[in-house]
Amino acid sequence: MGKTIAEKVLSSHSELDCSAGEIVIASVDFCMSQDGTSTMMIRELESLGFKSPKTTNGMTMVIDHNSPCPSVDVAKIHTRMRDFARANSIPLFDVGEGICHQLVPESGKVLPGDLVVGADSHTCTYGALNACSTGLGSTDVAAAAFTGKLWFKVPDTYSVIVNGKMPRRVGAKDLMLSVIGSVTADGATYKSVEFSGEAIDASSMDGRFTMANMAVEMGAKFCPFAFDSKTASWLSARGLGKGANVSCDPDAICEKKYDFDASDIVPKVAKPHAVDNVVDASTLKGTKIQQAFLGTCTNGRYSDLEAAARILKGKHINAGVRLIVAPASRAVLVEAIDGGVYAALLKAGATFVAPGCGPCVGTHAGIPGDGENVISTANRNFKGRMGNNKDVGIYLASPETVAASSLTGEITDPREVKE
């Protein structure tokens, strides 16, 4: 009987012929933590007498959730991270370098076929690179760093097949919101989700990062994409290796299969306060917004900023709207400057903050006011997510929909706006 990507990766890392439902002890290739989760991990590792990570390719730490530092208390956390990383020769990405889920792939820390854990729920993002990666608690990541191994239950796999061609101004975020709206926010809990089909073959690597990133929003454990020529090109362009290149066997057993026609997908929006509360953007016409946010580990890449700039170039955002932009990394920011995207967004009235999580996490820059509505390219919209739980409505959408809405001052189908 054939195997899924998750079964193959966990088999190779446990040196067992394992199948869905079994418990295995597997070697971990890489682990990471960020400034919101590192304190507990450091405390656990120090109590164990930690000297160096036992994971195959080491570990890294990232200061991105509170970057630059917003308070004295957070400054203490950052200082402790820097001291711990320096003392143990652990690479650390400091203030302004970007978001962990952009920096880790950019720096070649994850390769196809790898098994990766991170102290951040959106670690599943690296599935775009044909890896099995998942977010865990700080103590579990500490255990991985200390021993180089962790136990896993081999997940069942859901197959999501997307055929057809994506329409104009409809992208990976719209597709993923459609999938989550159908599967529901807990409909794939502890499953490995594998995407395939014509639309997936045609999708960009940035689009795949977006989809893998949001897999956890329907409860998924892993979201590994099959290795193909686009994966190879992305890695080659950065001088990185090809890894193990794992694929799902044609006769592998998948617990469920979902079929979507890409040509039927339209711009989508997740309404407050649940990511699966998904409707067509056109149905929300007239819903006023006061803030728009372009960025995050979901949609802060160059192609996302470029898509927004194509809509905003030569125009100006609505007088009643604040548009905040947070590039996913310094490299993305430099590319946006070199490509004219930065200038187009700036001239349109956007405010840039340092590369990093920005307003998404709600701990510093861009906290909305009481009773305001925000349209955001982020991945979560539960009450209080952006730092204010007093009747703030967070609407999740694509970069194109965010840009179009910032022009009109209300939620707008981007297909209605001329370039």
C-alpha positions in Angstrom: 0.0 0.0 0.0 1.3 3.5 -0.9 2.0 6.2 1.6 1.2 9.9 2.0 3.9 12.6 2.4 3.4 12.6 6.2 3.7 8.8 6.4 6.9 8.9 4.4 8.5 11.7 6.3 7.7 10.2 9.7 8.8 6.8 8.5 12.2 8.1 7.3 12.7 10.1 10.5 11.7 7.2 12.8 13.4 4.5 10.8 10.1 2.6 10.8 7.5 1.7 8.2 4.7 3.7 9.9 1.1 4.4 8.9 -1.6 6.8 10.0 -2.6 6.4 13.6 0.7 5.0 14.9 2.9 6.6 17.5 6.6 7.1 16.6 9.7 8.7 18.0 11.1 10.7 15.2 14.4 12.7 14.7 13.7 16.4 14.2 15.7 18.3 11.6 15.2 21.8 12.8 13.4 23.9 15.5 12.8 27.5 16.2 11.2 30.0 18.6 10.2 33.6 18.6 10.1 36.4 21.2 6.6 35.5 22.4 7.5 31.9 23.1 11.2 31.8 23.9 11.2 32.6 27.6 9.7 29.3 28.7 11.8 27.4 26.2 15.0 29.0 27.5 14.0 28.3 31.1 13.4 24.6 30.3 16.6 24.2 28.4 18.7 25.9 31.2 17.1 23.6 33.8 18.2 20.6 31.7 21.8 21.8 31.4 21.5 22.5 27.7 24.8 23.0 25.7 23.8 22.8 22.0 20.8 21.7 19.9 20.7 18.0 19.0 18.4 18.6 16.1 20.0 17.6 12.8 20.2 21.2 11.4 20.2 23.1 14.7 17.8 25.8 15.7 17.2 29.5 15.5 15.5 32.2 17.5 13.6 35.2 16.1 12.6 38.6 17.5 9.6 39.5 15.4 6.4 39.7 17.4 7.5 42.8 19.3 9.8 44.4 16.9 11.0 47.1 17.7 10.6 46.6 21.4 7.5 48.3 22.8 8.2 48.2 26.5 10.8 47.7 29.3 9.4 44.3 30.2 9.7 43.1 26.6 13.2 44.5 26.4 14.1 42.1 29.2 12.8 39.2 27.2 14.8 40.3 24.1 17.9 40.7 26.2 17.6 37.2 27.6 17.1 35.8 24.1 20.2 37.6 22.8 22.3 36.4 25.8 21.1 32.8 25.5 21.7 32.7 21.8 25.2 34.2 22.1 26.1 31.8 25.0 25.0 28.7 23.0 26.1 29.8 19.5 22.4 29.8 18.3 21.6 32.0 15.2 19.3 34.8 16.2 17.3 37.1 13.9 17.1 40.4 15.6 14.8 43.5 15.4 13.9 44.5 11.8 15.0 41.4 10.1 11.5 40.1 9.6 9.0 37.4 10.5 10.2 33.9 11.5 8.1 32.2 8.9 9.7 34.3 6.1 13.2 34.2 7.5 13.5 30.5 8.1 12.7 29.5 4.5 14.8 32.5 3.1 17.8 31.3 5.1 17.7 27.7 3.9 16.9 26.3 7.4 14.2 24.0 6.0 14.5 21.7 3.0 12.2 19.2 1.2 11.5 16.1 3.3 12.5 17.7 6.6 10.6 17.3 9.9 10.5 20.7 11.6 8.9 22.0 14.8 8.5 25.6 16.0 7.2 27.4 19.0 4.7 29.2 16.9 1.4 27.8 15.5 2.1 28.9 11.9 5.2 26.8 11.6 3.1 24.7 9.2 4.1 27.4 6.6 7.2 25.4 5.7 5.0 22.7 4.2 5.2 24.8 1.0 8.8 23.5 0.7 7.7 19.8 0.8 8.5 19.6 4.5 6.4 18.3 7.4 6.5 21.2 9.9 4.2 22.0 12.8 3.8 24.4 15.7 4.2 23.1 19.3 4.4 24.5 22.8 7.6 25.9 24.1 8.4 22.9 26.3 8.0 20.5 23.4 10.3 22.6 21.3 12.8 22.6 24.2 12.6 18.8 24.3 13.3 18.6 20.6 16.3 21.0 20.9 17.7 19.0 23.9 17.2 15.5 22.6 16.9 15.9 18.8 13.7 13.8 18.9 10.0 14.0 19.6 7.0 11.6 19.6 4.4 12.1 16.9 1.1 10.4 16.1 1.2 9.8 12.4 -1.7 12.0 11.1 -4.4 10.9 8.7 -4.3 12.8 5.4 -6.9 15.0 3.8 -6.5 15.5 0.0 -7.6 18.9 -1.4 -7.8 18.8 -5.2 -8.1 22.2 -7.0 -8.5 22.0 -10.7 -9.3 24.8 -13.2 -7.8 28.3 -13.5 -7.9 31.1 -10.9 -9.8 34.1 -12.2 -8.4 37.7 -12.4 -7.6 39.2 -9.0 -8.4 36.0 -7.2 -5.5 34.5 -5.4 -4.2 31.9 -2.9 -5.7 33.8 0.1 -9.2 33.6 -1.5 -8.7 29.9 -2.3 -7.6 29.2 1.3 -10.5 31.1 2.8 -12.8 29.1 0.5 -11.3 25.9 1.7 -11.5 26.8 5.4 -15.0 28.0 5.0 -15.9 24.6 3.6 -13.8 22.4 6.0 -14.4 24.7 9.0 -12.0 26.0 11.7 -11.6 22.6 13.4 -12.5 20.3 10.5 -9.0 19.1 9.8 -7.7 18.9 13.4 -4.5 16.9 13.6 -4.6 16.0 9.9 -2.0 16.3 7.2 -3.5 18.3 4.4 -2.1 17.8 0.9 -3.0 20.1 -2.0 -2.9 19.0 -5.6 -4.5 19.7 -9.0 -4.1 22.1 -12.0 -4.5 25.3 -9.9 -1.9 24.1 -7.4 0.6 23.2 -10.1 0.1 26.7 -11.5 0.4 28.4 -8.2 3.5 30.4 -7.2 5.7 29.5 -4.2 4.4 32.6 -2.4 0.8 31.3 -3.0 1.8 27.9 -1.5 3.4 29.6 1.5 0.1 31.4 2.0 -2.0 28.2 1.8 0.4 26.2 4.1 0.4 29.0 6.6 -3.3 29.0 7.0 -3.7 25.2 7.2 -3.6 25.4 11.0 -6.6 27.6 10.8 -8.6 24.5 10.1 -6.7 22.5 12.7 -4.1 20.8 10.4 -0.9 19.3 11.8 1.0 19.4 8.6 0.4 20.9 5.1 3.2 19.4 2.8 3.1 20.4 -0.9 4.6 18.0 -3.4 8.0 18.8 -4.7 8.0 20.1 -8.3 9.9 22.3 -10.7 8.7 25.4 -8.9 10.0 24.2 -5.6 13.3 23.3 -7.2 13.6 26.8 -8.9 12.8 28.6 -5.6 15.5 26.7 -3.8 18.0 27.0 -6.7 17.6 30.8 -6.9 18.7 31.0 -3.3 21.6 28.6 -3.6 19.9 26.0 -1.5 19.8 22.2 -1.7 17.0 20.0 -3.0 16.5 17.9 0.1 14.7 14.5 0.0 11.8 15.4 -2.4 8.9 13.5 -1.1 5.6 12.8 -3.0 2.4 11.1 -2.2 1.9 7.7 -3.7 -1.1 7.3 -6.1 -2.5 4.4 -4.0 -2.0 6.1 -0.6 -5.0 6.1 1.7 -6.5 9.6 2.3 -9.2 9.8 5.0 -11.1 12.5 3.1 -11.0 14.2 -0.3 -12.2 17.6 -1.2 -12.6 18.9 -4.8 -12.7 22.6 -5.7 -13.0 24.3 -9.1 -10.6 27.3 -9.1 -12.7 29.0 -11.8 -15.5 29.3 -9.3 -13.5 31.0 -6.6 -14.2 34.7 -6.0 -12.7 37.3 -3.7 -13.5 36.1 -0.1 -13.6 37.7 3.3 -13.6 36.1 6.7 -16.0 38.1 8.9 -15.5 38.6 12.7 -14.8 36.8 14.8 -14.0 33.4 13.2 -11.7 32.5 10.3 -14.4 30.1 8.9 -17.1 32.8 8.8 -16.4 33.2 5.1 -18.5 35.2 2.6 -18.0 36.7 -0.8 -16.3 40.1 -0.6 -19.1 41.6 -2.8 -21.7 40.8 -0.1 -20.0 43.2 2.4 -20.2 46.3 0.2 -21.0 49.2 2.4 -19.2 47.8 5.5 -17.0 50.8 6.5 -13.4 50.3 7.5 -11.0 52.5 9.5 -7.8 50.5 9.2 -6.3 48.3 6.5 -3.3 46.1 7.2 -1.0 44.6 4.5 1.6 42.1 5.8 2.0 39.2 8.2 3.4 35.7 7.7 0.4 35.0 5.5 0.6 37.8 3.0 3.7 40.0 3.6 5.8 38.8 0.7 6.9 40.8 -2.3 4.2 39.4 -4.6 1.6 40.4 -2.0 2.9 44.0 -1.7 3.1 44.1 -5.5 -0.5 43.0 -6.0 -1.7 45.8 -3.7 0.6 48.3 -5.4 -0.9 47.5 -8.8 -4.3 48.5 -7.5 -3.1 51.6 -5.5 -0.5 53.0 -7.9 -1.4 56.5 -9.0 -4.3 56.7 -6.5 -4.7 57.6 -2.9 -6.3 55.8 0.0 -9.6 57.0 1.4 -9.3 59.9 3.8 -10.9 57.9 6.6 -8.6 54.9 6.3 -5.2 54.1 7.8 -3.2 51.7 5.6 -0.3 50.0 7.5 2.2 47.9 5.7 4.7 45.5 7.3 7.0 43.6 4.9 7.7 40.0 5.9 11.4 40.5 5.9 14.2 43.0 5.2 14.8 41.2 1.9 11.2 41.7 0.9 11.5 45.4 1.9 14.6 45.9 -0.2 12.9 44.1 -3.2 9.9 46.4 -2.8 12.1 49.5 -2.8 14.1 48.3 -5.8 10.9 47.3 -7.7 9.1 50.6 -7.1 6.4 48.9 -5.0 7.5 50.7 -1.9 7.2 54.1 -3.5 3.8 53.3 -5.1 2.4 52.3 -1.7 3.9 55.2 0.1 2.6 57.7 -2.4 -0.8 56.1 -2.1 -0.8 57.0 1.6 0.5 53.8 3.2 2.4 53.8 6.5 5.3 51.3 6.7 6.4 49.7 9.9 9.5 47.6 10.5 9.7 44.1 8.9 8.0 41.8 11.3 4.6 40.8 12.6 3.5 44.4 13.0 -0.2 45.0 14.1 -1.2 41.3 13.6 -0.3 40.2 17.1 -1.7 43.3 18.8 1.2 44.1 21.1 2.5 47.4 19.7 2.1 49.1 16.4 -1.3 49.6 14.8 -3.7 48.7 17.6 -7.2 49.7 16.4 -9.5 52.0 18.3 -12.8 51.1 20.0 -15.5 50.1 17.6 -13.3 50.2 14.5 -13.3 47.8 11.6 -10.0 46.5 10.2 -9.5 44.6 6.9 -6.3 42.6 7.1 -4.2 40.1 5.2 -3.6 38.2 8.5 -4.7 34.7 9.4 -6.7 35.2 12.5 -9.6 37.5 13.4 -10.8 36.4 16.9 -11.9 39.1 19.2 -9.0 41.0 20.7 -6.5 39.6 18.2 -5.0 43.0 17.2 -4.8 44.2 20.8 -8.3 45.7 21.4 -11.4 43.6 22.2 -13.9 46.4 22.5 -16.1 45.8 19.5 -13.3 45.8 17.0 -14.2 43.9 13.9 -11.3 42.2 12.0 -12.1 41.1 8.4 -9.5 38.8 6.7 -8.9 39.1 3.0 -6.4 39.0 0.2 -3.9 41.8 -0.6 -6.0 42.9 -3.5 -9.2 43.1 -1.4 -7.3 45.0 1.3 -5.9 47.5 -1.3 -9.3 48.0 -3.0 -11.0 48.5 0.4 -8.5 51.1 1.5 -9.3 53.1 -1.6 -13.1 53.2 -1.1 -13.2 53.2 2.7 -15.5 50.1 2.7 -15.0 46.4 2.0 -14.7 46.2 -1.8 -14.5 43.4 -4.3 -11.1 44.2 -6.0 -12.5 43.3 -9.4 -14.5 46.5 -9.2 -11.5 48.7 -9.0 -9.6 49.8 -12.2 -5.8 49.7 -12.3 
